[in-house]
Amino acid sequence: MTDTIRVLYFASVREKVGCDAEEIELPAGVTTIAALRAHLRARGGPWAEALGESRALRAAVNQEMVPPTAAVRPGDEVAFFPPVTGG
């Protein structure tokens, strides 16, 4: 099994980071959505802005909505996106 995950970025998150998807090596100790978000944010620059702690973001693992405490495992597909608004 590979130790990589696929990370998808949607809407304003995609616009800020400048890509819609990437494959990354899952770092040791990064086992939850919150830890993954912190790891990506630590890259600085557009990731720090797009994934900032004060930004309301939703996440999905393998196309299922999950809370920040949800587990992330090698081979998963993780998506980050802003909350959907109606109108």
C-alpha positions in Angstrom: 0.0 0.0 0.0 1.2 3.5 -0.8 1.7 6.1 1.9 0.3 8.9 -0.3 -3.1 10.6 -0.3 -4.8 12.6 -2.9 -5.8 16.1 -1.8 -8.5 18.0 -3.7 -9.1 21.7 -3.4 -12.4 23.3 -4.4 -13.8 26.9 -5.0 -11.9 29.6 -3.2 -9.4 27.1 -1.7 -8.4 26.0 -5.2 -8.1 29.7 -6.3 -5.8 30.5 -3.4 -3.5 27.5 -3.6 -3.4 27.6 -7.4 -4.2 23.9 -8.1 -7.2 21.6 -7.9 -5.4 18.5 -6.7 -2.1 17.0 -5.6 -0.7 13.8 -4.3 1.3 14.1 -1.1 3.2 11.7 1.1 1.2 11.3 4.3 3.6 12.5 7.0 4.1 10.4 10.2 1.8 11.6 12.9 -0.7 13.2 10.5 -3.7 11.0 11.2 -6.7 13.3 11.2 -8.2 16.0 8.9 -7.2 18.7 11.5 -3.6 17.5 11.5 -3.5 17.3 7.7 -4.9 20.8 7.4 -2.3 22.1 9.9 0.5 20.2 8.0 -0.6 21.8 4.7 -1.0 25.3 6.3 2.6 25.0 7.6 3.8 25.3 4.0 3.0 29.0 4.3 2.1 31.3 1.6 -1.2 30.5 -0.2 -1.7 27.3 1.9 -1.5 29.3 5.1 -4.1 31.7 3.8 -6.5 29.2 2.1 -6.4 26.7 5.1 -6.1 29.2 7.9 -7.6 28.3 11.2 -10.0 31.2 11.1 -11.4 30.1 7.7 -14.6 28.0 7.8 -13.9 25.0 5.7 -15.5 21.6 5.1 -13.7 18.4 4.5 -14.5 15.1 2.9 -12.7 11.8 3.0 -13.4 9.4 0.1 -16.4 11.6 -0.9 -18.0 11.5 2.6 -18.4 14.7 4.7 -16.3 14.3 7.9 -15.5 16.4 11.0 -11.9 17.6 11.7 -11.4 14.6 14.0 -11.9 12.1 11.2 -9.1 9.7 10.4 -6.9 10.1 7.3 -5.1 7.0 6.0 -2.8 6.2 3.2 -4.7 5.9 -0.1 -7.5 8.2 1.0 -8.8 11.1 -1.1 -9.3 14.2 1.0 -11.2 17.3 -0.2 -11.2 20.8 1.3 -13.9 23.3 0.3 -15.7 26.3 1.7 -19.2 25.8 3.1 -21.9 25.8 0.4 -24.1 28.8 0.4 -27.5 29.1 -1.2 -28.9 31.9 -3.3 
